[in-house]
Amino acid sequence: MNSDSEQLQRLILESRNKFRTLVDGIEDDIYSIDNDNIITSVNKPMANSLKRHPKELVGLKCYEAIYGYERPCEEGAFCPALAARRSGQFETVLQEVREGDRPVRYLEARAMPLFDEQ
């Protein structure tokens, strides 16, 4: 017979796997970062758009891996994560993306702060 601890661990693992399947099934690029701009999770569509495996992106700085910047976004930059950290609320930012000679693309980026007990 399973102990309560083993059963709880199994339920947590099942829940995580279901959530991962759900997030990977969303066609939008989704990733999470910590307060140091380190990528902590990436869905498959995001990794595919960067032509990398999700495991390759976790642990990297978002501004380097996703945007190709050498340093973090600064105050006043169009970074939804910075805006969400400042406001403590859901934020939406329209970003202009330039890639060499390609036409300019516009992306709508959204960020939501996640809080822990602290």
Backbone as numpy.savetxt, mean C-alpha at the origin, in Angstrom:
# Nx Ny Nz CAx CAy CAz Cx Cy Cz
-7.53 -33.56 20.18 -8.37 -32.38 20.18 -7.49 -31.13 20.18
-7.84 -30.14 19.36 -7.07 -28.91 19.28 -7.26 -28.07 20.53
-6.20 -27.43 20.92 -6.31 -26.48 22.03 -6.97 -25.21 21.51
-7.46 -24.41 22.43 -8.06 -23.14 22.04 -7.07 -22.26 21.29
-5.80 -22.32 21.70 -4.76 -21.53 21.05 -4.56 -21.97 19.60
-4.52 -23.27 19.37 -4.34 -23.77 18.01 -5.54 -23.42 17.14
-6.72 -23.52 17.70 -7.93 -23.18 16.95 -7.95 -21.69 16.61
-7.54 -20.86 17.54 -7.48 -19.42 17.30 -6.46 -19.11 16.20
-5.30 -19.75 16.26 -4.29 -19.54 15.22 -4.81 -19.96 13.84
-5.54 -21.07 13.78 -6.11 -21.54 12.52 -7.13 -20.53 11.99
-7.97 -19.99 12.86 -8.96 -19.00 12.45 -8.30 -17.72 11.96
-7.25 -17.30 12.63 -6.52 -16.10 12.21 -5.90 -16.32 10.84
-5.30 -17.48 10.63 -4.68 -17.79 9.34 -5.74 -17.84 8.23
-6.87 -18.47 8.49 -7.95 -18.52 7.51 -8.45 -17.12 7.18
-8.62 -16.30 8.20 -9.09 -14.93 8.00 -8.10 -14.14 7.15
-6.82 -14.26 7.47 -5.78 -13.56 6.70 -5.78 -14.01 5.25
-5.90 -15.31 5.02 -5.89 -15.83 3.65 -7.11 -15.37 2.87
-8.27 -15.32 3.51 -9.47 -14.82 2.84 -9.32 -13.34 2.50
-8.78 -12.58 3.44 -8.58 -11.15 3.19 -7.58 -10.95 2.05
-6.50 -11.71 2.03 -5.48 -11.61 0.97 -6.12 -11.91 -0.38
-6.95 -12.94 -0.45 -7.64 -13.29 -1.69 -8.55 -12.16 -2.14
-9.27 -11.57 -1.21 -10.16 -10.45 -1.51 -9.37 -9.26 -2.06
-8.31 -8.88 -1.39 -7.51 -7.71 -1.80 -6.81 -7.98 -3.14
-6.31 -9.18 -3.34 -5.68 -9.51 -4.62 -6.68 -9.53 -5.76
-7.96 -9.76 -5.45 -8.99 -9.79 -6.47 -9.45 -8.40 -6.90
-9.11 -7.39 -6.15 -9.45 -6.01 -6.51 -8.47 -5.55 -7.58
-8.98 -5.00 -8.66 -8.11 -4.62 -9.77 -7.29 -3.37 -9.51
-7.68 -2.56 -8.54 -6.92 -1.36 -8.21 -5.62 -1.73 -7.51
-4.61 -0.87 -7.67 -3.35 -1.05 -6.96 -3.56 -0.72 -5.49
-3.19 -1.64 -4.62 -3.34 -1.43 -3.19 -2.04 -1.81 -2.50
-1.59 -0.93 -1.63 -0.42 -1.25 -0.82 -0.54 -0.53 0.52
0.20 -1.01 1.49 0.23 -0.34 2.78 1.68 -0.04 3.13
1.84 1.06 3.87 3.18 1.47 4.31 3.13 1.78 5.80
4.30 1.75 6.42 4.37 2.12 7.83 4.76 3.59 7.94
4.99 4.05 9.15 5.33 5.47 9.35 6.68 5.87 8.77
7.51 4.89 8.41 8.80 5.17 7.80 8.77 5.00 6.28
7.55 4.92 5.72 7.34 4.76 4.28 7.83 3.42 3.74
7.94 2.42 4.61 8.32 1.08 4.20 7.05 0.33 3.78
7.10 -0.29 2.63 5.96 -1.07 2.15 5.81 -2.31 3.02
4.61 -2.50 3.57 4.34 -3.65 4.44 3.48 -4.70 3.76
2.73 -4.31 2.73 1.96 -5.28 1.94 1.61 -4.66 0.60
1.45 -5.53 -0.39 1.14 -5.10 -1.76 0.21 -6.14 -2.37
-0.85 -5.69 -3.06 -1.69 -6.68 -3.74 -1.07 -7.04 -5.09
-1.54 -8.14 -5.66 -0.96 -8.63 -6.92 -1.08 -7.64 -8.07
-2.24 -6.96 -8.26 -2.30 -5.99 -9.35 -1.24 -4.88 -9.23
-0.97 -4.43 -8.02 0.06 -3.40 -7.81 1.43 -3.96 -8.21
1.74 -5.14 -7.72 3.03 -5.76 -8.05 3.14 -6.00 -9.56
2.05 -6.46 -10.17 2.07 -6.70 -11.62 2.31 -5.41 -12.39
1.72 -4.30 -11.93 1.91 -3.02 -12.63 3.36 -2.55 -12.53
4.06 -2.99 -11.49 5.47 -2.64 -11.32 6.39 -3.74 -11.86
5.76 -4.79 -12.44 6.50 -5.93 -13.02 7.42 -6.60 -11.99
6.87 -6.77 -10.77 7.62 -7.42 -9.70 6.68 -8.32 -8.92
7.25 -9.19 -8.12 6.46 -10.05 -7.24 6.19 -9.26 -5.95
5.02 -9.43 -5.34 4.73 -8.69 -4.10 5.83 -8.84 -3.04
6.41 -10.03 -2.92 7.47 -10.25 -1.91 8.70 -9.40 -2.17
8.93 -9.03 -3.43 10.08 -8.19 -3.78 9.88 -6.74 -3.32
8.63 -6.33 -3.18 8.33 -4.94 -2.84 8.24 -4.69 -1.34
7.81 -5.71 -0.60 7.69 -5.56 0.85 9.08 -5.30 1.44
9.17 -4.26 2.26 10.44 -3.89 2.88 11.14 -2.74 2.19
10.67 -2.37 0.99 11.27 -1.25 0.26 10.57 0.05 0.62
11.23 1.16 0.40 10.63 2.48 0.58 9.64 2.72 -0.57
8.43 3.18 -0.24 7.40 3.36 -1.27 7.84 4.38 -2.32
8.47 5.46 -1.88 8.83 6.51 -2.84 9.88 6.03 -3.84
10.70 5.05 -3.45 11.69 4.49 -4.38 11.06 3.43 -5.28
10.39 2.46 -4.68 9.87 1.32 -5.42 8.72 1.68 -6.34
7.85 2.57 -5.90 6.65 2.87 -6.67 6.83 4.08 -7.57
7.45 5.13 -7.05 7.54 6.38 -7.80 8.92 6.66 -8.39
9.92 5.91 -7.96 11.27 6.12 -8.48 11.95 7.35 -7.93
11.46 7.87 -6.79 12.08 9.04 -6.17 13.24 8.60 -5.30
14.20 9.50 -5.12 15.35 9.19 -4.29 15.14 9.54 -2.82
14.12 10.34 -2.55 13.86 10.72 -1.16 12.36 10.80 -0.93
11.94 10.83 0.32 10.50 10.85 0.62 9.82 12.10 0.09
8.53 11.97 -0.11 7.73 13.13 -0.47 7.83 14.15 0.65
7.75 15.40 0.30 7.87 16.47 1.29 6.50 17.06 1.59
6.42 17.80 2.67 5.18 18.50 3.00 4.76 19.33 1.79
3.48 19.31 1.49 2.97 20.06 0.36 2.98 19.27 -0.93
3.68 18.12 -0.93 3.68 17.27 -2.12 2.32 16.57 -2.22
2.02 16.09 -3.39 0.73 15.42 -3.59 0.83 13.96 -3.19
1.09 13.72 -1.94 1.21 12.37 -1.39 0.02 12.11 -0.48
-0.85 11.19 -0.84 -2.02 10.96 0.00 -1.67 10.43 1.38
-0.58 9.69 1.49 -0.19 9.17 2.81 0.18 10.31 3.75
0.92 11.30 3.24 1.25 12.46 4.08 -0.01 13.21 4.48
-0.91 13.40 3.53 -2.15 14.12 3.82 -2.98 13.37 4.86
-3.07 12.04 4.73 -3.84 11.24 5.69 -3.20 11.24 7.07
-1.88 11.22 7.11 -1.19 11.28 8.42 -1.46 12.62 9.11
-1.44 13.70 8.31 -1.69 15.03 8.89 -3.11 15.17 9.39
-4.07 14.75 8.58 -5.48 14.97 8.90 -6.07 13.88 9.80
-5.47 12.69 9.76 -6.03 11.58 10.50 -7.29 11.04 9.85
-7.51 11.39 8.57 -8.72 10.99 7.85 -8.37 10.43 6.48
-9.38 9.87 5.84 -9.28 9.39 4.47 -8.96 10.58 3.56
-8.00 10.44 2.67 -7.61 11.52 1.76 -7.53 11.00 0.33
-7.88 11.84 -0.62 -7.78 11.54 -2.04 -6.96 12.63 -2.70
-6.02 12.21 -3.55 -5.13 13.15 -4.23 -5.07 12.78 -5.71
-5.12 13.76 -6.58 -4.95 13.53 -8.01 -3.46 13.72 -8.32
-2.86 12.67 -8.89 -1.43 12.71 -9.18 -1.20 12.71 -10.69
-0.24 13.53 -11.11 0.16 13.59 -12.51 1.40 12.71 -12.66
1.35 11.77 -13.59 2.46 10.84 -13.79 3.07 11.08 -15.16
4.35 11.36 -15.17 5.08 11.56 -16.42 6.11 10.45 -16.55
6.12 9.81 -17.71 7.07 8.72 -17.96 7.74 8.94 -19.30
8.86 9.62 -19.28 9.60 9.87 -20.51 8.79 10.61 -21.54
8.71 10.06 -22.75 7.99 10.69 -23.85 6.51 10.31 -23.90
6.07 9.47 -22.99 4.66 9.05 -22.98 3.77 10.22 -22.58
2.51 10.17 -23.03 1.56 11.22 -22.60 1.39 11.20 -21.08
1.09 12.34 -20.52 0.87 12.45 -19.08 -0.35 11.64 -18.69
-0.25 10.90 -17.58 -1.39 10.16 -17.04 -1.77 10.78 -15.71
-3.02 10.65 -15.38 -3.50 11.15 -14.09 -4.02 9.97 -13.28
-3.59 9.89 -12.05 -4.02 8.84 -11.15 -4.71 9.44 -9.94
-5.77 8.79 -9.52 -6.40 9.18 -8.28 -5.85 8.24 -7.20
-5.16 8.81 -6.23 -4.57 8.02 -5.15 -5.31 8.32 -3.86
-5.62 7.28 -3.12 -6.34 7.43 -1.86 -5.53 6.83 -0.74
-5.63 7.44 0.42 -4.93 6.92 1.59 -5.83 7.00 2.81
-5.68 6.02 3.65 -6.46 5.98 4.88 -5.50 5.62 6.01
-5.45 6.44 7.05 -4.56 6.09 8.17 -5.14 4.93 8.97
-4.28 4.04 9.40 -4.68 2.93 10.27 -4.02 3.17 11.62
-4.80 3.08 12.65 -4.30 3.37 13.99 -4.22 2.11 14.82
-3.20 2.01 15.66 -3.12 0.92 16.62 -3.46 1.46 18.00
-3.23 0.68 19.02 -3.59 1.10 20.38 -2.84 2.35 20.84
-1.68 2.62 20.26 -0.88 3.77 20.67 -1.28 5.00 19.90
